[in-house]
């Protein structure tokens, strides 16, 4: 197994956790005594605390703080006084079992409250999932996939001259999904150079979006790129249509139909994500042996799903995948987006608990055999690392690489995005 548990591949991330908004008037700086933010179980943690304003440490200020397992009730609450030196430290008892713990600090200055947090890891490569694997998990999905494959693609291409340029053509496309009349819509960017090209599929994060412009970065590298939407609607409608759907018929779509696996919203989504591979393989200018998939959050989830169900995919990159450990809260653990049993009243029923196992990213991760680049920031409060490491750790031993930009929340630095693109290029061009 190729394992790179670091952030220094292309970028040096500071050891302190800060909000990405560098314009915050006051910053509560939290600096752990381990530069990699990673500890052994039961190992004590020492954190340095500073309050920074105008790039200068603020003296004589009280910091209130809490410490506990990620997304769980705090185990300890206290306060620490920062004196004239402008710096103080606290010593904390480390986690007893593999997982992540959160230190949250806040300070009041001139009537305003400023907050920051840091997630620290305790033997994260030993985290094991609470999610269980149904006996018929893969047989059921393979049967669903086989039925979907019987539906002809019937692809439609619409050339977009204004989005195209001298190096690449851009097309709005759609093709049939799991049943006649149900479509997947996408944007296809094709290099103008002759021959058969490698290809990537970019799966979207959560939400309902308008697409525009194509992805010329991939075309510049001689790679076809297919970006898809998941909702079965065109991607070039007026912006207000997507806003209306977000607030209307598709509001909270991640919860729709969860009472039965045949009706759950993501059944059609997962099958459509797989049909996108079939679509690329049908194009005579795509090398069907060199297709990669990638995405973040919901897109990271779909990348794991497709890698598990479509072994012909060569490589995969999943960033902070959603829907990992979907029932984690029932075991006093963090629960991945969309936090079905935390955010939505009435969802915690035996039927939904059974159904969601068929859609949990952890269970798909068990079947990923391709080369994989996995990205996860420690400070992610949407797809929490306790949940995503549960998925990473069950991926079969093979060529898997882990990139952990520690201070990232639900985003990546440009350097990590560039590294992902270069990693995919290396795996697709040879």
DRENZA-843451 format. One record per residue: residue in three letters; x, y, z of N, C-alpha, C, O in turn. Coordinates in steps of 0.05 Angstrom, whole numbers, plus 5000, padded with zeros to 4 digits. Atoms other than C-alpha are relative to their C-alpha. Layout:
DRENZA-843451
alaXYZXYZXYZXYZ ...
END
This chain:
DRENZA-843451
unk501749765000500050005000501750255000503550275017 unk498649755001502750684981498450205016496150275009 unk501549844982500851135038501650255006503850235016 unk498749744995502651875043498350165020496650315011 unk501649864979499852135109501450265006502750295026 unk498649744997502352845100498750204983497050144966 unk501049795017500853515070502250134984501750324969 unk497849865011507653675045500849904972503049944963 unk499450095027507153354977500550234981502450234966 unk499749775017506254014943499650275016500350485005 unk500749764986504254504997500749975029500349755041 unk499450004971506554675067497750135015497450375014 unk502249904985500454745111500950085028502349925040 unk499149934974501455125176498849825021496749685016 unk500950184979500554755242497650115015496349965030 unk502249884985495255235267497449984984497550004959 unk502650025013487855165251498750284999498550415020 unk501249745003484655795223497749984980497749804963 unk501949985021478555975184501350084974503350224974 unk498849935026479856045110499850304994501450404979 unk500349715004477456765112502250155014502150195038 unk497749874988484057125123499450285008501150425021 unk500749734992480357775133498650025027497750245035 unk501350004974477557575201501550205018504050195020 unk498849784984478758175248501749885023503949985028 unk498650134978480757725306500149704995498149584987 unk499650285004483557025300500849875026502749965040 unk499150164977483956515356501849784988500949594975 unk498150195012490256135337500549775019501049805042 unk499750244984490755415360502349834987502049754964 unk497750145011497455065351500649755016501449775039 unk499450244985498354335370503049945002504650054986 unk497250074997504954045394501049794981503449734980 unk499250185021504953535338499450134973497150204968 unk500449865025505953845270498249864981496949994964 unk501850155018502053285236497249975012495649825001 unk502650014987496053375283499149725007496849675011 unk500750284996496352625297501449895024503849945029 unk499050104974497252265364499449715003497749594988 unk500750274992497351575393497650025019497250225033 unk502250014981491151375432501150035029503149925036 unk499449944972491351625504502450195004503250255026 unk497749824998497252085488498950285006497050374994 unk500849734993496652775519500550194978502450154962 unk499749795020495853385475500650265014499550335035 unk499549734991498854065487499450194978500650184956 unk500849805020495754645451500950285009500550355033 unk499449724994498455355448497750174990496650134968 unk502249825006493155905448501050284997502550385013 unk499549725004493856595419497550134988496050014973 unk502049845013488957135401501450224984502950384995 unk498549835018491357525341498250214988496050164978 unk501449775012489058215319502150174986504150244999 unk498149845016492658625265502849865000504849995001 unk497550165001497858055263501650025026504049965026 unk498649964974499658205336498449845021495949855021 unk501350144978498157765397498750195019499950395027 unk501549844981492858055443500549895028500049665033 unk499650094973494758025517497650035018495650165010 unk502049954979490457985579497149944990495450124990 unk502650075011484557615549499349715009501049545011 unk500950264991480357015572498949844976497349954960 unk501050185021479156435524498449785012499449635029 unk501750234992473355955536500349784980500449834956 unk499550225019474155265507498649755009497849725032 unk501150264994471354565502501649794985503049854966 unk498450225011474353885485498449745001497349675022 unk501650255001470953245462500249864973501449974955 unk500050155025470052725408498450154979496450294985 unk501249865022468152985340497049974998495949754998 unk502949985003460853205335498549885024496149825022 unk501350114976459452935405500050215023501450415021 unk500149814978457853285471502850025012504249825016 unk497449944989464053605501500549845025498849815042 unk499250154976467753185553501050205021500950145045 unk498849814981470953805584499650284989499950344966 unk500349725006469454545586501650165021501550105044 unk498449844982474155065616500750274987499750334965 unk499049755011477455735605502950045008503849935028 unk497149954996484655965600500550294996499650424977 unk499349725001487356655614502750034985504649914992 unk497649935014492456925565501150275012499850475010 unk498949764986496957415602501650184982501150204958 unk498649795014501857945581501749904977502350044958 unk498450115021506057475539498549964974499749934953 unk501650045024500257395491499849714992498849654970 unk500150285007500756635493499549845026500549905047 unk500450194978498156075538499849724988499649694964 unk500250275010497855325533498149845018497749915041 unk501750184985493054775555501049724994501949664972 unk499350285004494454035565497449845002495849885021 unk502550155002488953545546500549705000502549614989 unk499950295001487652805556499249914972497249994961 unk500650095027487952455489497849794999497049685019 unk502250195005482652005459500849725008503149635004 unk499450284992482151295486499849814977501049594979 unk500350185023480250995419500650154975500450404975 unk499449865025482051145347497650184991495350104993 unk502149815009478251755321501150295001503550335003 unk499349724999478252515322498750145023496450075031 unk501049844978477353005379500250294992502050374977 unk500349725008475353735372500550185024499350155045 unk499649794981477954325411498850254989499650344967 unk501449765010473454935404500650235020500250205044 unk499349774983475655615431498550254990498050294967 unk501349755008472056285433500950225020501550165043 unk499149774985473856975458498250244994497250264972 unk501649765003469957615469501850255001503350295020 unk498449755002473258275447498250224990497050204969 unk501749775007469558935446497249924993496050034974 unk502850085003462858585451499549804978497349724973 unk500350195022464158115392501349735009503349735023 unk498950264994465357365397501449894976500449914953 unk498450135021470757015356500549725008501249665031 unk499850294994471156265350501949864980502049944957 unk498550175018475855755321500049725012499449685036 unk500050284990476654995327502349864985503349954965 unk498050175013481754455311499249715006498549645029 unk500550284998480653715299502749855001504349884982 unk497550154998486253265323499449704998497449605008 unk500450295006487152535303501449835020503649895030 unk498850214983488451935347499949744985497949604982 unk499750245015491051355306497849974979496349774980 unk502350005019486351515247500049754982497949684972 unk499950235018488750915206499049755013499049535001 unk501250224986485750465259497050035004495749865016 unk502949964997478750755256498549794984499149744961 unk501650205013473750215240497150094998496150235016 unk502749905004466650335213498049875019498449645028 unk502350124987460150225250498149894979496449734985 unk501850095022456750115182500449704995502749614993 unk499950285006455049395168499349954971497950104958 unk500450075028454949055100497849794997498049575007 unk502250205004448348725079501149774983502849804966 unk499150245015449248015053499650024970501249924955 unk500649985029446048184986500850274989499850354968 unk499349735009449448874979500950004971499650134954 unk498949995028453548734916498249854981497849954958 unk501950135019448648224885497750194993496850204969 unk502249825006443048744891500950224981499550284961 unk499149785018447149304860500849894972500350034952 unk499350115027449748854804497549944984497549984960 unk502650045014442548664787498850264991497850284969 unk501049745008440549394787501650114976500550224958 unk498349905021446449564743499449854974499449974952 unk500650155024444849004694497450094987497250114963 unk502549895011437749264687500450274986499450324965 unk499549745011440249964675501649984973501150144955 unk498450035025445149724622498349914976499249944954 unk501850085022439349444582498650244987497450224965 unk501349765011436750154572502050144981504250214990 unk498149875019439850464509500750285008499050435019 unk499149734992443851094519498550224984497750424996 unk501349805017440751474460501150285005499650465011 unk498749744993445752044469499350224981498950184957 unk500549755016444352754445502250195006502950245029 unk497849814997449953264433499150274989497950294968 unk500549725010449154014427502650155002503550215024 unk497449855000455454384406499650285011497650415005 unk500149734988456855024445502450164990504550165002 unk497749855013461055474400501250215019503650255019 unk498949794983461656024452501749895023503450045034 unk498450124979464555544503502549864989504449805003 unk497750135013469255214453502250204994501850444994 unk497949835008475955474432501749854979500949644969 unk498350125021481755304385501049725008501949574991 unk498950264991483854704428497949795007498549565007 unk501950194990477354394450497150084992496550324990 unk502949965004469954314433498549935025499149745039 unk501750054977464654354487497249944990496150074972 unk502750085007457954004482498349975025499249875046 unk502050084980451753984525499049734990498349694967 unk500850275007449853244526497949905019497749995042 unk501750164982444552794554499649724989499749684964 unk500450285007443352044553498349875020498049965043 unk501950134982438451554583501549875023503749785022 unk498950114975439551314653498949715004499449544988 unk500850274992436350704687497449914989496749674990 unk502550075013429750724651499450194977500450424977 unk500649845023426950994586498750265009496950265025 unk501149744993425551744591501350135024500750365029 unk498549884978430051854651502950064990504249884980 unk497549915013436252254631502150105020501450195042 unk497849884987443052444656501050224982501450184958 unk499049775015445353134633502950065008503650045031 unk497249944995452553334626501250204981499950294962 unk498549825017457753784595502649854992504149775010 unk497850165011462953454551502150194987501350344969 unk497949845012469653784535502049814986503149644999 unk498550195017473553444478502350144987501950334973 unk497749885014480653604455499749974970498649784960 unk500250015029481153764381502249834987502149794963 unk497950175011487353344373498949734992497149635005 unk501150265009486152704334500749775018502649795034 unk499350254986486152004362498149955023496250105029 unk501650084977483151654422501450105026503850075030 unk499049864977483952024488499249875026497249735027 unk500950074973483951854562497650185007497250394993 unk502349844992477752124597499649995030500449805044 unk500749994971475452344666497050075002495950214985 unk502749914993468552414697500250165025501350065045 unk500149834976467652984746497249995012495350084999 unk502650024987462052844795499650245019501550335032 unk500449754987458753434828499649975030498749765040 unk500849994972458153634901497050045002495650074983 unk502949994995451353684933498950274991500350484990 unk501349765009446354194907498949974972499149764959 unk501250005026442854384843501250244985500750474993 unk498349805011447254774796499650044970498849864955 unk499849945028447755114729502949954991504750035006 unk497350055010453754894688500650194977498950254961 unk499349835022457555344641503050004997504550005016 unk497249965006464255394607501649764992503649784978 unk498450245006466654674602502549995018503050185033 unk497550034984473154424634502449984981503249764973 unk497849995020478754644588502749915011504549854996 unk497450084988484254474638500749714991502949654985 unk499550275008483353734622500649984970502449834962 unk499550005029482953864547502850094993504049984975 unk497349915005489554234550502049785005504349794995 unk498350234994492553584577499349764982500449544985 unk500750215019489453184520498049805011498049575002 unk501950184987483952884564497250104997496650335001 unk502949945002476452864551498950025028499649865046 unk501249974974472453114610496950014997495850174982 unk502950004998465152954625499250095028499849955047 unk501149904974461853364680497049944999495750014980 unk502950075000454953114700498650135023499750195044 unk501849944979449153354740498549745008498549554993 unk501250254991445352844781496950005000495749795005 unk502949984994438153094781498249954976495849984978 unk501650065024435952924710498750244988496550224976 unk501149755012434853644689502350134984504650104990 unk497949865016438554064636501750185017500850285038 unk498149854984444554434661500450294991502050445002 unk499749735011443755074621497550175001497050344984 unk502549854997437055334645500650275015502850305026 unk499649754985436156034676500649945029499649745040 unk499150054973439356084745497749975020497949825039 unk502150014980432756194780498649735001497349665020 unk501250265000430355504759501349825021499949685036 unk498550164980435755174801499450095028499249935047 unk500749894974434255634859497249915009496849855032 unk502850084994426855474855499949705007498449625025 unk500050294994428254724854501449955027500549775042 unk498750034974433054794913498150065023498249925043 unk501949934979427555124953497349874998495649895015 unk502650125006421854724923500149704999500649565019 unk500450295004421054024894502449835007502049605015 unk497650154994428253814905501350085026503650015032 unk499049924974429154124974500649755016498949575017 unk499350234983432753635020499849734985498949534995 unk500350235017433253134963501449755012500749525006 unk498550234989438152705002498449835019499349615027 unk501750164982432452475047497749874986496249714998 unk502550085014427252324994500049704994501949594984 unk500450285007424651614989501749805015502049575007 unk498150174986429351325041498649765014500049605026 unk501450224987423950855067500349734986499949524998 unk499750245015425350355012502350034980502650244967 unk497649975016431750214973499350054970500850174956 unk500849965028427950204906499150284995499150374972 unk501149735004425250904918501950225009501350455005 unk498349804989431051254951501250164978501950064957 unk499149825021433351864912502749924988503049944964 unk497450065009440451634907500249744983502349694971 unk499950245017438750974873500350094970502149994957 unk499849905027437551344807502750154996503950134974 unk497549845002443651794821502449814997504049854979 unk497750185002448451214832500049854973502149824960 unk500250135026445950854769500850194978502150114959 unk499249805020446651494729503050065000504150094979 unk497149964999453751594754501449784986503549824973 unk498850235014455350894727499450024970501249954954 unk500649985029451751024661501850204986502350194962 unk498249815012456451614651502549864990503749954970 unk497750165010462151104645499349874974500949874955 unk500950135024458150724593499950204977500750144954 unk500149795021457051374555502850064989503150074965 unk497349945010464451534552501249774984502549814964 unk499050245014466150824531498849974973499949824956 unk501350025026461350894473501150204979500550174956 unk499049795018465151484443502649904986504449805000 unk497750125015470151294388502550165005504750064998 unk497649854995474951844409500949985030502750125039 unk499250054973475451584481501249725002500149534991 unk498850264995480251034501498649885025499049975047 unk501650114979475650594542501549865022500449805043 unk498450124979481450294581501350215018502750145037 unk498749784984483650974608497950215008497950434999 unk502049824990477851284645500450025030500649825044 unk499849954971478451604714497650165009496250294994 unk502249864988473351884761500950165025502850075039 unk499249844977473752424814497850195008495950234993 unk501949814990469852904857500450045030501949895043 unk499949944972469053204926497350015013495350095000 unk502550004985463653124979498149804988498749564987 unk501850185014457652834942501549884976501149654969 unk498450105022462552774883502049795009502649604994 unk498250214989467352384927498549745005499649535000 unk501850234997461651924946499649854974500049614972 unk500650125026459851804873502549874988502349674973 unk497550125010467151674856500549725012501349544998 unk499750274987467451104907497949814990498549574985 unk502150175010460750834883500749894973500549654968 unk499450085028462850814810502549824999502549634984 unk497650175000469750524826499249725009500349524998 unk500850274990466349954864498349854979498649614977 unk501950135018460949814811501149974972500049814956 unk499050005027465049944748503049945000504650134998 unk497250064998471649574753501750084976504150094977 unk498549915024473449794682501250285003502950354988 unk498849744994474950484711502849955010503349785026 unk497250054994482450544716500950125027502349985042 unk499049874976483451034774497850195011496050264997 unk502149844986479451454824501350185020503250115033 unk499249824979480452054867497550105015495750215002 unk502449934984475452174924500950205022502650135038 unk499449804979475752804966497650025019495350045011 unk502049984978472052835033497249904992495350054990 unk502550125010466552355009497750025020498149985044 unk502549994984459452455035499049725005500049524994 unk501450244994454951915063501749775010501249545003 unk498550204986460251555102499049985029498550185042 unk501050044972457951255168497350145004497050305023 unk502649855000450851485155498449965025496650125031 unk501550044975448351195220501950025024501449915045 unk498049984979454451385262499050105026499950015047 unk501049884975450451785312498749795018498549835043 unk501250214984447051145335502049865017501449715035 unk497850134986453850915360501750215014504050165021 unk498549784987455851585392502550074984504750114995 unk497849935018460251725332499050224981496650274978 unk500749805020460452275280498549864977498949624972 unk501650105021455552185223500350184975500050424977 unk499449845024457152395152497550124987495250044992 unk502249875015453052855108498549794984499749614972 unk501849784991447052875101499049985028496950095035 unk500750034972446652665174497149945004495650085017 unk502850085002440152305163498649985027496350065030 unk501350054974438952135236500550225020499750205043 unk499549774982441252795265498550254992497250385008 unk501249755010438553345221497049984993495750184990 unk502750045010431853045201498349845019498949605023 unk501750144982426452865250498349794985497549834962 unk501650225011422752215238501449814982500249624972 unk498550175018428351895198501049755014501649555000 unk498750224986430851425252497949785004496849745026 unk501950225000426450825235501549744992503549764978 unk498750255009428350085226500249984970502249884960 unk499950025029426550125152502250174988503750074971 unk497949825011431050725138502849915008504649934992 unk497450094992436650445179501049764983503449744977 unk499350225017436449815136500750104972502750014960 unk499649915027435850185070502750154997504150114977 unk497749835004441550675082502649854999504649954988 unk497650165003446650115088500749944971503149914964 unk499550055029445849995013501150254986501950224963 unk499149765012447950715000502350135014503350345005 unk497849894985453350835051502649964985503249754975 unk497450015015460051005019501949805011503649694996 unk498250204988463650555068499749734987501749594982 unk500550265012460449945038501049984971501849774962 unk498850005027462550144968503050005002504349884985 unk497049994997469650294992501249735003503449684995 unk499050274996470349565011500649864973502149674973 unk499750135026470049394936501850154981502050084957 unk498349855018474849914908502749874997504149825017 unk497550145006480749574875501950174983504250094979 unk498349835017483350134830502050165016501750185041 unk498349814987489050594846498250245008496550334993 unk501849794990485951134889501650215015503450155031 unk498949774984487951824915497650105017495550175006 unk502149934981483851994977500950265014503150275024 unk499349744988483752715004498050065022495650045018 unk501849934977481052925072501450195019503550135030 unk499049814980482253545114499049925028496849825031 unk500750074973482253435189497850185011496250095028 unk501949814988477954045202497350014986495850204989 unk502650015015472153835157497749965020497749765034 unk502350024983465653955194497549924985495349924997 unk502250105016461153715137500249704996498349555003 unk499450295003464153045119502349945019504749955011 unk498150014979467752925184502049784996501349564987 unk498050205005474352545182499649745015500549535005 unk500650264988472052025232498449834981498749584981 unk501750165018466951815180501649924974501349704965 unk498750065025471351865118502449815004503049654986 unk497950204995477251495149498949725004500249534998 unk501350264999472350935163499849884973500049644970 unk500050105027471650885088502849944990503249724978 unk497250045011479050965071501249745012502549594997 unk498750224987481050435121499049734991500449524995 unk501050265010476649885090500649964971499949754960 unk499250055028479149995019502149795000504149815015 unk498050225000482949355003502850104996503350304982 unk497249925002490449395010500849994971500449804957 unk499249985028493249624944501450274996502750375015 unk498749745006495650264911498250225008496950354991 unk501749784990491950754955501850215013503750145028 unk498449784990494751434972498150195015495950255006 unk501649834983492251895027501450285002503750295010 unk499049724998493152655024498350145020495950175017 unk501649874978491153015088501050285004502850335019 unk499449714994491453775085498750075027496350145027 unk501250014974490453815160498150235006495950185016 unk501749784992487654515167497750064981496250254986 unk502249955018482854465109497349915013497349705027 unk502750094992475454435125498849874975500049684965 unk501450135022470554255069500950134974499250234958 unk498849885024475254505014502849904998503949775016 unk497250065004482154404985501550254991500350434980 unk498449795011487854874972500549964970500349734960 unk499450045029489455004898502349814995502349664975 unk497850195003495954614908499149715001500149544986 unk501050274999492053994927498349934976498449714966 unk501550045024487354084869501849944976501349774959 unk498050045021493354134823501349725002501749584982 unk498850274996496453504854498049794991498949594979 unk502050205009489953124842499949984970499949764959 unk500150015029489853324769502549864989502349704971 unk497550135009497153124760500049705006501049554990 unk500150294993495952464796498249854980499049644970 unk501850125019490052304750501449984973501249784959 unk498650005026494152504689502149774999502249634979 unk497950215000499852034709498749734997499849564983 unk501250265000495151454719498449944974498049714967 unk501650035024491251574654501749994975500949894954 unk498449975024496951704606501949774995503349764975 unk498250225004500751054616498549745004499749525001 
END
